[in-house]
Amino acid sequence: MARIRNTMSVQFPVIGLTGLLLVFAGCDSQGKKKAEELKVVEERNKEFIIAYTEDFWNKQNIASFEKYYAIGLIHHSASGDQNMEQYKGLCQAYFTAFPDLHITTDLLVAEGDKVTKVWTANSTHQGEFLGIPATGNRIVIKGLEVFRIADGKIAEVWASMDNLGMLQQLGVIPPPGE
């Protein structure tokens, strides 16, 4: 078996225990500072999503769309990706069909530039929605969204909601066992 000999020599200055502790303390201080700054950003992003949910969704304030969404918005869902204009149209369709829509935030978690929201929506189907005439049915659906925040706006959303449950509650699809 061949032996490999280490021919590199690295010189480290002798700094003593006190110097070593000061070096580690400096690293720890910088690490704590960065962690505190990240926590501030995460809290600010969570507060932004809370304000957005109240102002945009619960007040059905379509005029505030550009206040919350970035121009290059990408909205991902099981039905496909939508750009800003397509998603704005879908939001308007929800507001028209469900004028009493109210979203409750059940859970909010932030990590870096992303905020995850688990929510429950309560509403009454009072207008046509995606070709479904108003039924007057009261519906409750659950959903989950992950928002990527960039420059103070929502740049990207990954969304999942109980569309099957919604269609069942609207009477379009029968509940299981019927």
Residue frames as a rotation matrix with the C-alpha (Angstrom) as fourth column:
MET 1
0.592 0.806 0.000 0.00
0.806 -0.592 0.000 0.00
0.000 0.000 -1.000 0.00
ALA 2
-0.245 -0.678 0.693 1.42
0.633 -0.653 -0.416 3.34
0.734 0.337 0.589 -1.00
ARG 3
0.036 0.181 -0.983 1.82
0.906 -0.421 -0.044 6.00
-0.422 -0.889 -0.179 1.62
ILE 4
0.368 0.127 0.921 0.93
0.573 -0.811 -0.117 9.59
0.733 0.571 -0.371 0.90
ARG 5
-0.338 -0.591 -0.732 3.11
0.936 -0.295 -0.194 12.10
-0.102 -0.751 0.653 2.63
ASN 6
0.798 0.602 -0.027 1.73
0.602 -0.798 -0.019 15.51
-0.033 -0.001 -0.999 3.55
THR 7
-0.258 -0.944 0.204 4.23
0.953 -0.283 -0.105 18.03
0.157 0.167 0.973 2.26
MET 8
0.148 0.369 0.917 2.11
0.229 -0.915 0.331 21.10
0.962 0.161 -0.220 3.01
SER 9
-0.513 -0.315 -0.799 2.94
0.851 -0.064 -0.521 23.10
0.113 -0.947 0.301 6.05
VAL 10
0.303 0.672 0.676 0.54
0.380 -0.736 0.561 25.62
0.874 0.086 -0.478 7.49
GLN 11
-0.770 -0.588 -0.247 1.70
0.503 -0.320 -0.803 28.15
0.393 -0.743 0.542 10.04
PHE 12
0.452 0.888 0.085 -0.79
0.562 -0.357 0.746 29.43
0.693 -0.289 -0.661 12.60
PRO 13
-0.265 -0.540 0.799 0.08
-0.337 -0.724 -0.601 32.34
0.903 -0.429 0.010 14.85
VAL 14
-0.466 0.072 -0.882 0.24
0.776 0.511 -0.368 31.58
0.424 -0.856 -0.295 18.52
ILE 15
-0.256 0.457 0.852 -2.49
-0.149 -0.889 0.433 33.69
0.955 -0.016 0.296 20.08
GLY 16
-0.983 -0.152 0.108 -3.01
-0.131 0.153 -0.979 32.01
0.132 -0.977 -0.170 23.41
LEU 17
-0.573 0.795 -0.197 -6.25
0.819 0.553 -0.150 31.03
-0.010 -0.248 -0.969 25.11
THR 18
-0.192 0.503 -0.843 -7.44
0.309 -0.784 -0.538 34.61
-0.932 -0.363 -0.005 25.64
GLY 19
-0.642 -0.112 -0.759 -6.91
-0.604 -0.536 0.590 35.49
-0.472 0.837 0.276 21.99
LEU 20
-0.944 0.304 -0.132 -8.67
0.165 0.777 0.607 32.30
0.287 0.551 -0.784 20.92
LEU 21
-0.370 0.842 -0.392 -11.66
0.830 0.111 -0.546 33.11
-0.417 -0.527 -0.741 23.12
LEU 22
-0.260 0.238 -0.936 -11.83
-0.160 -0.966 -0.201 36.62
-0.952 0.097 0.290 21.66
VAL 23
-0.891 -0.074 -0.449 -11.83
-0.454 0.079 0.887 35.20
-0.030 0.994 -0.104 18.12
PHE 24
-0.746 0.646 -0.162 -14.66
0.597 0.757 0.265 32.78
0.294 0.101 -0.950 18.96
ALA 25
-0.279 0.645 -0.711 -16.58
0.599 -0.462 -0.654 35.49
-0.751 -0.608 -0.258 20.82
GLY 26
-0.574 0.012 -0.819 -16.37
-0.482 -0.813 0.326 37.70
-0.662 0.582 0.472 17.73
CYS 27
-0.922 0.256 -0.291 -17.74
-0.113 0.540 0.834 34.90
0.370 0.802 -0.469 15.53
ASP 28
-0.536 0.751 -0.386 -20.52
0.844 0.460 -0.277 34.24
-0.030 -0.474 -0.880 18.01
SER 29
-0.368 0.358 -0.858 -21.38
0.187 -0.876 -0.445 37.94
-0.911 -0.324 0.255 18.16
GLN 30
-0.742 0.061 -0.668 -21.60
-0.633 -0.393 0.667 38.17
-0.222 0.918 0.330 14.36
GLY 31
-0.859 0.429 -0.280 -23.64
0.251 0.828 0.501 34.98
0.447 0.360 -0.819 14.22
LYS 32
-0.423 0.717 -0.554 -26.06
0.782 -0.021 -0.623 36.26
-0.459 -0.697 -0.552 16.85
LYS 33
-0.490 0.198 -0.849 -26.39
-0.250 -0.965 -0.080 39.58
-0.835 0.173 0.522 15.04
LYS 34
-0.851 0.155 -0.501 -27.21
-0.485 0.131 0.865 37.86
0.200 0.979 -0.036 11.74
ALA 35
-0.716 0.612 -0.337 -29.70
0.633 0.772 0.057 35.56
0.295 -0.172 -0.940 13.48
GLU 36
-0.367 0.569 -0.736 -31.37
0.513 -0.537 -0.670 38.57
-0.776 -0.623 -0.095 15.12
GLU 37
-0.633 0.095 -0.769 -31.54
-0.566 -0.734 0.376 40.41
-0.529 0.673 0.518 11.77
LEU 38
-0.884 0.315 -0.347 -33.08
-0.072 0.640 0.765 37.34
0.463 0.701 -0.543 10.12
LYS 39
-0.561 0.697 -0.446 -35.65
0.815 0.372 -0.444 37.06
-0.144 -0.613 -0.777 12.90
VAL 40
-0.431 0.372 -0.822 -36.61
-0.035 -0.917 -0.396 40.73
-0.902 -0.142 0.409 12.37
VAL 41
-0.763 0.116 -0.636 -37.08
-0.646 -0.154 0.747 40.11
-0.012 0.981 0.193 8.62
GLU 42
-0.820 0.460 -0.340 -39.14
0.352 0.874 0.334 36.97
0.451 0.154 -0.879 9.29
GLU 43
-0.441 0.672 -0.595 -41.38
0.693 -0.166 -0.701 38.80
-0.570 -0.722 -0.393 11.79
ARG 44
-0.513 0.212 -0.832 -41.81
-0.432 -0.901 0.037 41.71
-0.742 0.379 0.553 9.35
ASN 45
-0.855 0.178 -0.487 -42.78
-0.403 0.363 0.840 39.24
0.326 0.915 -0.239 6.58
LYS 46
-0.680 0.644 -0.349 -45.32
0.722 0.671 -0.168 37.55
0.126 -0.366 -0.922 8.86
GLU 47
-0.357 0.531 -0.768 -46.85
0.311 -0.708 -0.634 40.93
-0.881 -0.466 0.087 9.76
PHE 48
-0.725 0.046 -0.687 -46.99
-0.612 -0.502 0.611 41.75
-0.317 0.864 0.392 6.04
ILE 49
-0.848 0.409 -0.336 -48.94
0.100 0.747 0.658 38.55
0.520 0.524 -0.674 5.31
ILE 50
-0.486 0.696 -0.528 -51.33
0.801 0.113 -0.588 39.24
-0.350 -0.709 -0.612 8.19
ALA 51
-0.391 0.304 -0.869 -51.98
-0.156 -0.952 -0.263 42.78
-0.907 0.032 0.420 6.89
TYR 52
-0.849 0.016 -0.528 -52.31
-0.527 0.039 0.849 41.50
0.034 0.999 -0.025 3.31
THR 53
-0.789 0.580 -0.204 -54.86
0.554 0.814 0.173 38.86
0.266 0.023 -0.964 4.34
GLU 54
-0.274 0.699 -0.660 -56.96
0.667 -0.357 -0.654 41.41
-0.693 -0.619 -0.369 6.19
ASP 55
-0.298 0.105 -0.949 -56.73
-0.335 -0.942 0.001 44.24
-0.894 0.318 0.316 3.63
PHE 56
-0.762 -0.062 -0.644 -56.76
-0.647 0.077 0.759 42.33
0.003 0.995 -0.099 0.36
TRP 57
-0.819 0.405 -0.406 -58.83
0.219 0.876 0.431 39.21
0.530 0.264 -0.806 1.06
ASN 58
-0.505 0.659 -0.557 -61.09
0.839 0.225 -0.495 40.05
-0.201 -0.718 -0.666 3.99
LYS 59
-0.199 0.431 -0.880 -61.89
-0.022 -0.900 -0.436 43.57
-0.980 -0.067 0.188 2.74
GLN 60
0.273 0.227 0.935 -61.91
0.830 0.436 -0.348 42.31
-0.487 0.871 -0.070 -0.86
ASN 61
0.556 -0.190 -0.809 -59.75
-0.176 -0.978 0.108 45.26
-0.812 0.082 -0.578 -1.81
ILE 62
0.589 -0.296 0.752 -58.84
0.760 0.520 -0.390 44.44
-0.275 0.802 0.531 -5.42
ALA 63
0.899 -0.244 0.362 -57.46
-0.044 -0.876 -0.481 48.00
0.435 0.417 -0.798 -5.77
SER 64
0.578 -0.709 0.404 -54.65
-0.725 -0.219 0.653 47.01
-0.375 -0.670 -0.641 -3.36
PHE 65
0.964 -0.156 0.213 -53.46
0.221 0.920 -0.324 44.14
-0.146 0.360 0.922 -5.59
GLU 66
0.513 -0.808 0.289 -50.33
0.252 -0.180 -0.951 45.98
0.821 0.561 0.111 -6.78
LYS 67
0.432 -0.315 0.845 -49.58
-0.814 -0.539 0.215 47.05
0.388 -0.781 -0.489 -3.19
TYR 68
0.495 -0.131 0.859 -49.07
-0.610 0.652 0.451 43.41
-0.619 -0.747 0.243 -2.18
TYR 69
0.677 -0.170 0.716 -48.04
0.446 0.869 -0.215 41.57
-0.586 0.465 0.664 -5.36
ALA 70
-0.291 -0.869 -0.401 -44.83
-0.099 -0.390 0.916 42.07
-0.952 0.306 0.027 -7.33
ILE 71
0.166 0.335 -0.928 -45.09
-0.894 -0.346 -0.285 42.75
-0.416 0.877 0.242 -11.07
GLY 72
-0.382 -0.408 -0.829 -43.44
-0.778 0.626 0.050 39.41
0.498 0.665 -0.556 -11.95
LEU 73
-0.125 0.400 0.908 -45.72
-0.851 0.427 -0.305 37.39
-0.510 -0.811 0.286 -9.63
ILE 74
-0.530 0.081 -0.844 -45.92
-0.451 0.816 0.362 33.66
0.718 0.573 -0.396 -10.25
HIS 75
-0.052 0.617 0.785 -48.81
-0.956 0.195 -0.217 31.85
-0.287 -0.762 0.580 -8.57
HIS 76
-0.762 -0.282 -0.583 -48.33
-0.451 0.878 0.164 28.08
0.465 0.388 -0.796 -8.48
SER 77
-0.096 0.727 0.680 -51.25
-0.844 0.302 -0.443 25.72
-0.528 -0.616 0.585 -7.89
ALA 78
-0.379 0.008 0.925 -52.44
0.132 0.990 0.046 22.26
-0.916 0.140 -0.376 -8.88
SER 79
0.622 0.706 0.338 -54.33
0.463 0.016 -0.886 23.81
-0.631 0.708 -0.317 -11.79
GLY 80
0.315 -0.614 0.724 -51.14
0.885 -0.085 -0.457 25.39
0.343 0.785 0.516 -13.18
ASP 81
-0.514 -0.608 -0.605 -49.04
0.748 -0.663 0.031 28.50
-0.419 -0.437 0.796 -12.88
GLN 82
0.611 0.689 0.390 -50.58
0.783 -0.599 -0.168 31.95
0.117 0.408 -0.905 -13.29
ASN 83
-0.566 -0.727 0.389 -48.97
0.647 -0.684 -0.336 35.31
0.511 0.062 0.858 -13.91
MET 84
-0.926 0.114 -0.360 -50.01
0.198 -0.667 -0.719 38.51
-0.322 -0.737 0.595 -12.17
GLU 85
-0.645 0.711 -0.281 -52.92
-0.761 -0.563 0.322 39.41
0.070 0.421 0.904 -14.48
GLN 86
-0.302 0.529 -0.793 -54.31
-0.127 0.802 0.583 35.87
0.945 0.277 -0.175 -14.54
TYR 87
-0.598 0.028 -0.801 -54.19
0.732 0.427 -0.531 35.62
0.327 -0.904 -0.275 -10.78
LYS 88
-0.935 0.295 -0.195 -55.75
-0.181 -0.874 -0.452 39.06
-0.304 -0.387 0.871 -10.34
GLY 89
-0.442 0.797 -0.410 -58.66
-0.700 -0.021 0.714 37.88
0.561 0.603 0.567 -12.51
LEU 90
-0.295 0.292 -0.910 -59.09
0.382 0.909 0.168 34.78
0.876 -0.298 -0.380 -10.34
CYS 91
-0.859 -0.053 -0.509 -59.10
0.501 -0.285 -0.817 36.90
-0.102 -0.957 0.272 -7.18
GLN 92
-0.780 0.607 -0.154 -61.79
-0.621 -0.780 0.070 39.15
-0.078 0.150 0.986 -8.69
ALA 93
-0.284 0.676 -0.680 -63.84
-0.321 0.601 0.732 36.05
0.903 0.427 0.046 -9.53
TYR 94
-0.523 0.048 -0.851 -63.67
0.725 0.551 -0.414 34.96
0.449 -0.833 -0.323 -5.87
PHE 95
-0.939 0.138 -0.315 -64.71
0.094 -0.779 -0.620 38.43
-0.331 -0.612 0.718 -4.68
THR 96
-0.591 0.750 -0.297 -67.68
-0.744 -0.365 0.559 38.46
0.311 0.551 0.774 -7.07
ALA 97
-0.143 0.537 -0.831 -68.87
-0.096 0.828 0.552 34.95
0.985 0.158 -0.067 -6.22
PHE 98
0.134 0.083 -0.987 -68.19
0.879 0.449 0.158 35.10
0.457 -0.890 -0.013 -2.48
PRO 99
0.117 -0.091 0.989 -68.79
0.058 -0.993 -0.098 38.70
0.991 0.069 -0.111 -1.33
ASP 100
0.787 0.164 0.595 -68.73
-0.557 -0.225 0.799 37.74
0.265 -0.960 -0.086 2.36
LEU 101
0.522 -0.667 -0.531 -65.47
0.354 0.736 -0.577 35.79
0.776 0.113 0.620 2.09
HIS 102
0.669 -0.394 0.631 -63.47
-0.730 -0.509 0.456 35.80
0.141 -0.765 -0.628 5.31
ILE 103
0.373 -0.656 -0.655 -60.10
0.110 0.733 -0.671 34.12
0.921 0.178 0.346 5.76
THR 104
0.885 -0.162 0.436 -58.83
-0.456 -0.118 0.882 33.14
-0.091 -0.980 -0.178 9.19
THR 105
0.074 -0.935 -0.346 -55.13
-0.632 0.225 -0.741 32.46
0.771 0.274 -0.575 9.57
ASP 106
0.942 0.307 -0.138 -54.69
-0.129 0.709 0.693 29.19
0.311 -0.635 0.707 11.47
LEU 107
0.547 -0.836 -0.045 -50.89
0.564 0.328 0.758 29.01
-0.619 -0.440 0.651 11.38
LEU 108
0.934 -0.354 0.042 -48.11
-0.220 -0.665 -0.713 31.29
0.280 0.657 -0.700 10.20
VAL 109
0.580 -0.811 0.082 -44.47
0.465 0.412 0.784 30.19
-0.669 -0.416 0.616 9.93
ALA 110
0.911 -0.335 -0.239 -41.59
-0.407 -0.653 -0.638 32.22
0.057 0.679 -0.732 8.49
GLU 111
0.423 -0.868 0.262 -38.18
0.498 0.464 0.732 31.09
-0.757 -0.179 0.629 7.34
GLY 112
-0.662 -0.733 0.157 -35.94
0.582 -0.371 0.724 33.52
-0.472 0.570 0.672 5.52
ASP 113
-0.881 0.297 -0.369 -37.86
-0.437 -0.811 0.389 35.17
-0.183 0.504 0.844 2.69
LYS 114
-0.575 0.693 -0.436 -40.74
-0.006 0.529 0.849 32.66
0.818 0.490 -0.300 2.84
VAL 115
-0.676 0.503 0.538 -43.91
-0.682 -0.150 -0.716 32.68
-0.279 -0.851 0.444 4.93
THR 116
-0.807 0.469 -0.357 -46.24
0.227 0.806 0.546 29.69
0.545 0.360 -0.758 5.15
LYS 117
-0.632 0.697 0.338 -49.89
-0.762 -0.482 -0.432 30.34
-0.138 -0.530 0.836 5.99
VAL 118
-0.825 0.547 -0.145 -52.47
0.515 0.832 0.205 27.69
0.233 0.094 -0.968 6.83
TRP 119
-0.860 0.511 0.011 -55.94
-0.503 -0.842 -0.195 29.16
-0.090 -0.174 0.981 6.56
THR 120
-0.538 0.813 0.223 -59.68
0.749 0.583 -0.314 28.56
-0.386 -0.002 -0.923 6.75
ALA 121
-0.958 0.285 0.004 -62.10
-0.240 -0.812 0.532 30.43
0.155 0.509 0.847 4.47
ASN 122
-0.441 0.897 -0.022 -65.77
0.641 0.298 -0.708 30.92
-0.628 -0.326 -0.706 5.27
SER 123
-0.864 0.179 -0.471 -68.16
-0.402 -0.808 0.430 32.32
-0.304 0.561 0.770 2.69
THR 124
0.058 0.931 0.360 -71.50
0.139 0.350 -0.927 32.12
-0.989 0.104 -0.109 0.95
HIS 125
-0.773 -0.311 0.553 -71.74
0.538 0.140 0.831 31.38
-0.336 0.940 0.058 -2.78
GLN 126
0.045 0.825 -0.563 -73.75
0.313 -0.547 -0.776 34.42
-0.949 -0.141 -0.283 -3.93
GLY 127
0.420 0.063 -0.906 -72.53
-0.732 -0.566 -0.379 34.86
-0.537 0.822 -0.191 -7.51
GLU 128
0.982 -0.063 -0.178 -71.41
-0.081 0.708 -0.701 32.85
0.170 0.703 0.690 -10.51
PHE 129
0.306 -0.923 0.231 -68.02
-0.716 -0.063 0.695 31.22
-0.627 -0.378 -0.681 -9.99
LEU 130
-0.709 -0.700 -0.087 -66.10
-0.548 0.469 0.692 29.57
-0.444 0.538 -0.716 -12.84
GLY 131
-0.676 0.516 -0.526 -69.36
-0.426 0.309 0.850 28.72
0.601 0.799 0.012 -14.61
ILE 132
-0.607 0.488 -0.627 -71.15
0.731 0.651 -0.202 27.57
0.310 -0.581 -0.752 -11.44
PRO 133
-0.051 0.655 0.754 -74.31
0.030 -0.753 0.657 29.63
0.998 0.056 0.018 -10.83
ALA 134
-0.612 -0.147 0.777 -74.85
-0.687 -0.387 -0.615 31.01
0.391 -0.910 0.136 -7.32
THR 135
-0.366 0.439 -0.821 -76.14
0.311 0.889 0.336 28.33
0.877 -0.132 -0.462 -4.96
GLY 136
0.388 0.450 0.804 -76.51
-0.574 -0.565 0.593 30.31
0.721 -0.692 0.039 -1.73
ASN 137
0.725 -0.150 -0.672 -74.54
0.450 0.842 0.297 27.52
0.521 -0.518 0.678 -0.05
ARG 138
0.728 -0.549 0.411 -72.36
-0.683 -0.529 0.503 28.38
-0.059 -0.647 -0.760 2.90
ILE 139
0.737 -0.534 -0.415 -68.90
0.242 0.781 -0.576 26.84
0.632 0.324 0.704 2.49
VAL 140
0.704 -0.651 0.285 -65.86
-0.562 -0.266 0.783 26.33
-0.434 -0.711 -0.553 4.68
ILE 141
0.865 -0.482 -0.140 -62.59
0.232 0.632 -0.739 25.35
0.444 0.607 0.659 3.03
LYS 142
0.672 -0.731 -0.121 -59.02
0.052 -0.116 0.992 24.97
-0.739 -0.673 -0.040 4.18
GLY 143
0.882 -0.436 0.180 -55.84
0.196 -0.008 -0.981 25.84
0.429 0.900 0.079 2.36
LEU 144
0.462 -0.836 -0.295 -52.12
0.504 -0.026 0.863 26.36
-0.730 -0.548 0.409 2.61
GLU 145
0.922 -0.230 0.311 -49.92
0.159 -0.508 -0.847 28.93
0.353 0.830 -0.432 0.91
VAL 146
0.192 -0.920 -0.343 -46.19
0.801 -0.055 0.596 29.54
-0.567 -0.389 0.726 0.86
PHE 147
0.987 0.138 0.087 -45.28
0.163 -0.856 -0.490 33.12
0.007 0.498 -0.867 -0.03
ARG 148
-0.056 -0.998 -0.006 -41.86
0.995 -0.057 0.078 34.29
-0.078 -0.002 0.997 -1.18
ILE 149
0.861 0.324 -0.391 -41.41
0.363 -0.931 0.027 37.92
-0.356 -0.166 -0.920 -0.25
ALA 150
-0.192 -0.914 0.358 -39.00
0.978 -0.149 0.144 40.07
-0.078 0.378 0.922 -2.28
ASP 151
-0.885 -0.253 0.390 -38.57
0.305 -0.949 0.077 43.82
0.351 0.187 0.918 -1.94
GLY 152
-0.855 0.518 -0.020 -41.60
-0.256 -0.455 -0.853 44.07
-0.451 -0.724 0.521 0.33
LYS 153
0.021 0.890 -0.455 -44.04
-0.992 -0.040 -0.123 42.32
-0.127 0.453 0.882 -2.03
ILE 154
0.303 0.177 0.936 -45.27
-0.160 0.978 -0.133 38.82
-0.939 -0.109 0.325 -2.78
ALA 155
-0.277 -0.532 -0.800 -43.12
-0.894 -0.163 0.418 37.59
-0.353 0.831 -0.430 -5.66
GLU 156
-0.576 0.056 -0.815 -44.17
-0.409 0.844 0.347 33.95
0.708 0.533 -0.463 -5.70
VAL 157
-0.105 0.616 0.781 -46.92
-0.946 0.179 -0.269 31.84
-0.305 -0.768 0.564 -4.14
TRP 158
-0.835 0.032 -0.550 -47.35
-0.143 0.951 0.273 28.08
0.532 0.306 -0.790 -3.89
ALA 159
-0.420 0.787 0.453 -51.00
-0.900 -0.295 -0.322 27.41
-0.119 -0.542 0.832 -3.07
SER 160
-0.812 0.298 -0.502 -53.06
0.131 0.931 0.341 24.37
0.569 0.211 -0.795 -2.22
MET 161
-0.602 0.683 0.413 -56.68
-0.769 -0.357 -0.531 24.39
-0.215 -0.637 0.740 -1.15
ASP 162
-0.691 0.414 0.593 -59.50
0.193 0.896 -0.401 21.91
-0.697 -0.162 -0.699 -0.78
ASN 163
-0.720 0.395 -0.571 -61.07
-0.692 -0.470 0.548 22.40
-0.052 0.790 0.611 -4.22
LEU 164
-0.697 0.480 -0.533 -62.85
0.178 0.836 0.519 19.04
0.695 0.267 -0.668 -4.05
GLY 165
-0.576 0.469 -0.670 -64.43
0.782 0.077 -0.618 19.97
-0.239 -0.880 -0.411 -0.72
MET 166
-0.700 0.304 -0.646 -65.47
-0.265 -0.951 -0.159 23.33
-0.663 0.060 0.746 -2.14
LEU 167
-0.718 0.423 -0.553 -67.13
-0.576 0.086 0.813 21.72
0.392 0.902 0.182 -5.17
GLN 168
-0.634 0.499 -0.591 -68.89
0.582 0.811 0.060 19.20
0.509 -0.306 -0.805 -2.90
GLN 169
-0.575 0.404 -0.712 -70.18
0.565 -0.434 -0.702 21.99
-0.592 -0.805 0.022 -0.65
LEU 170
-0.677 0.319 -0.663 -71.39
-0.577 -0.789 0.210 23.90
-0.456 0.525 0.719 -3.72
GLY 171
0.221 0.819 0.530 -73.30
-0.271 0.574 -0.773 20.76
-0.937 0.028 0.349 -4.81
VAL 172
0.285 -0.196 -0.938 -71.36
-0.957 -0.105 -0.269 20.35
-0.046 0.975 -0.217 -8.07
ILE 173
-0.403 -0.462 -0.790 -69.83
-0.394 0.867 -0.306 17.03
0.826 0.188 -0.531 -7.00
PRO 174
0.698 0.714 -0.059 -71.64
-0.255 0.325 0.911 14.65
0.669 -0.621 0.409 -4.64
PRO 175
0.160 -0.613 0.774 -70.00
-0.983 -0.031 0.178 13.90
-0.085 -0.789 -0.608 -1.29
PRO 176
-0.758 -0.504 -0.414 -68.39
-0.543 0.839 -0.028 10.46
0.361 0.203 -0.910 -0.93
GLY 177
-0.914 0.372 0.161 -70.87
0.220 0.788 -0.575 7.61
-0.341 -0.490 -0.802 -0.57
GLU 178
-0.066 0.946 -0.316 -73.73
-0.247 -0.323 -0.914 9.30
-0.967 0.018 0.255 -2.40
